């Protein structure tokens, strides 16, 4: 196990390049990301408020959606302000402690969202495959338990990964060709043996991706089998429409993840990696509330009523 040299680690810093190699785009990118962040905050806060105040939306599906919006709101707030600061500031340095802290809170949100998406797939599975037992299998107590497990699992994973970064040492200031504090970015700056930390990352990342995707895919296999057995075309359409928003959210969440993992680590792909990271950390938290509000009849009706009363 590697021990940390506190004096060296304290002196070490990161310089996050972000998009500094495109100075002519500094203002347009700032305005773009600020607009996306504003829409993300308004969308997720609006979704939480609408679900909380509307009696019609007091169902397990919207309970999970409320927490998905909360996690997206937290995630964008953790990442985007530093990105905006780096676009307008000449000083792009960040301390090792601050970087690890940003990563710790960010990975908590990512891991929690993975579990919530899997839980939402289970919710749709029970609703479509066992509608008569829905209130039994997805009771209020069960919903609270599942969300508690999601947050707890996110925190546990964050603690383990953060610990694996704290046990390595950092010797000098490193220039990082990225805009945020990802695990690989922090580990890259280490001047000690990284083998243990790399094993921890590989195990946790693969386990979480494979386990949550397995739950989602298995749920939808049973869902589609049940839907195709339905005799009523209107029933099939209604069942599919209740899954469309969640399937879209799953696709845009896991898609960029695979995209980033598949890109070779080379100078030619650094811009694509950054663009993929921007989509994953900045755009997705904005898209989820838009997807559910535009494709969900109950949410749209509640929003129209609120606007009418105003």
C-alpha positions, 0 to 999 in steps of 0.5 A: 500500500502506498503512503501519502507524503502530505508535504508534497501533496499539499504543494502539488497542484493541477492546472486544468486546461479545459478549452483554453487552446481555443481562446476565440471560443471562450465567450461563446462557450461560457454563454453556452455552458451557462445557458445549459446550466441555467436550463438544467437547474430550472428544469430539475428544480421545476420537476422536483417542485411539480412532483412534490405539489401535484397529488396526481404525481404521488406515485412510485414512478414520479417518486424515483423521478424526483430523486433522479432530478435531485441527483442531476441537479447536484451533479451539474452544480458540482461540475459546471461552476468550475468549468465556467470559472476556468473559461473566464479566469486566467488562473486555472489551478486547483489544489489536490484536495479540492480536486479530490473533493469535487471527484468525491461528490461527483462520483457519489451522484454518478453511482447513485444515478446508476442505481436509481435508473436500475430501480426505475427499470424495476418499477416499470417491470412490475407495473407492466408485468405484474400490474395487480401486485404493483402496490405490493411490490412497489409500496411506499416503504419499498420505494424509500428503501430502494432510494436509500440503498441508491444513495448509500451505494453511491456514498460507499463507492465514493468513499472507497474510490476517494480512499484509493486516491488519498493513499497515493502521493502527489509530487508536483504541479501537473497540467491536465488536458481536461476541465474536471476532476475525473479519477484518471485525471487525479491518478495521472498526477500521482508520482507513486505506484498506481496499481492498487488504485487502478485495480479498485477503479476497474473493479468498481466501474465494471461491477456497477456498470454490468450490474445496473445494466443487467437489471435494466436489460433483464427488466426490459426483456420481460417488459417487451415479452409481456407487451408483445403478448398483449392483444390490444394495440392501444394497450401495447402503445400505452405500455411502451409510452410509459417506458419511452422516457426511461429508455431514452434517459438510460441511453443518454446516460450509458451511451457517453460512458461507453463512448468515453471508454472506447476512445483511445487515449491519444492526443488526436482524441483529446478533444473528443474525450472533452466533448464526451465529458461535457455531454456526460457531465453538463448536458445530460442533467439538462436533458433528463427533465426535458425528456420526462416533461416533453414525453410525459402527459401527466407532467405536461398537464400539471405544468399547464395547470400551474401556468394557468393559475399563475 
